Amino acid sequence: MAVAGLDDAHAAHAVFAHFGMSYRRPLVLIRAMMAEIARASQQIVKVAPCCCLRMTPDEATLLKTVEQAADQPRRAHTLLGDLMGTADCLGVLTTAQAVGQAFADLGKPLALFASTAGDV
């Protein structure tokens, strides 16, 4: 979605493949979060192309904030502010919290960094 836009069919298919028939809520929330990042960011958030097997440090930070947004909102807000170069990131924080909650509600919580110690 970051590269091809909010209506990216490949991204929508990936969410559908992951969540099945319950795909709509996470997809809408991810789209809202991406739109909010584009609106609020004062610097470029670097993303890798979808064919790349690795993620950029910016993508890792974004995933970390989605993971931490509900339990550690101040930490997530600080990470987002640093990532986007702005203190005005409450909209992104709230959508990140909603995305994380949607994943958890559907039985697939985002816990990519639980097994690796250390901050992004």
ZILIN-V249073 format. One record per pair of residues at least 12 apart in sequence whose C-alpha atoms are under 10 Angstrom apart, sorted by the first residue. I is the first residue (numbers start at 1). J is the second residue. Records with the same first field share a line. If there is no record, write none. Layout:
I=J / J
This chain:
1=30 / 31 / 34 / 35 / 50
2=31 / 34 / 35 / 37 / 38 / 45 / 46 / 47 / 48 / 49 / 50
3=46 / 47 / 48 / 49 / 50
4=49 / 50
5=31 / 34 / 35
6=27 / 28 / 30 / 31 / 32 / 34 / 35
7=31
8=31
10=50
11=27 / 30 / 31 / 50
12=24 / 26 / 27 / 28 / 30 / 31
13=27
14=27
15=27 / 30
18=108
19=103 / 106 / 107 / 108
22=102 / 106
23=102 / 103 / 106
25=98 / 99 / 102 / 103 / 106
26=98 / 99 / 100 / 101 / 102 / 103 / 105 / 106
27=99 / 102
28=99
29=95 / 96 / 97 / 98 / 99 / 100 / 102
30=95 / 96 / 98 / 99 / 100 / 102
31=95 / 99
32=91 / 92 / 95 / 96 / 98 / 99
33=91 / 92 / 93 / 94 / 95 / 96 / 97 / 98 / 99
34=92 / 95 / 96
35=92 / 95
36=89 / 90 / 91 / 92 / 93 / 94 / 95 / 96
37=80 / 83 / 84 / 89 / 91 / 92 / 93 / 95
38=84 / 92
39=89 / 91 / 92
40=81 / 84 / 85 / 86 / 87 / 88 / 89 / 90 / 91 / 92
41=80 / 81 / 82 / 83 / 84 / 85 / 86 / 87 / 88 / 89 / 92
42=81 / 83 / 84 / 85 / 86 / 87 / 88
43=82 / 83 / 84 / 85 / 86
44=58 / 83 / 84 / 85
45=57 / 58 / 59 / 62 / 83 / 84 / 85
46=58 / 59 / 83
47=59 / 60
57=83 / 120
58=79 / 80 / 83 / 84 / 120
59=83
60=112 / 113 / 120
61=76 / 79 / 80 / 82 / 83 / 119 / 120
62=76 / 79 / 80 / 83 / 96 / 120
63=96 / 100 / 110 / 111 / 112 / 113 / 120
64=76 / 79 / 80 / 96 / 110 / 111 / 112 / 113 / 114 / 119 / 120
65=77 / 78 / 79 / 80 / 92 / 93 / 96 / 97 / 100 / 120
66=80 / 92 / 93 / 94 / 95 / 96 / 97 / 98 / 99 / 100 / 101 / 103 / 109 / 110 / 111
67=96 / 97 / 99 / 100 / 101 / 103 / 104 / 109 / 110 / 111 / 112 / 113 / 114
68=93 / 96 / 97 / 100 / 110 / 111 / 113
69=92 / 93 / 94 / 95 / 96 / 97 / 98 / 99 / 100 / 101
70=93 / 94 / 96 / 97 / 98 / 99 / 100 / 101
71=97
73=90 / 93 / 94 / 96 / 97
74=93
76=92 / 93 / 96 / 97
77=89 / 90 / 92 / 93 / 94 / 96
78=93
79=93 / 120
80=92 / 93 / 96
81=93
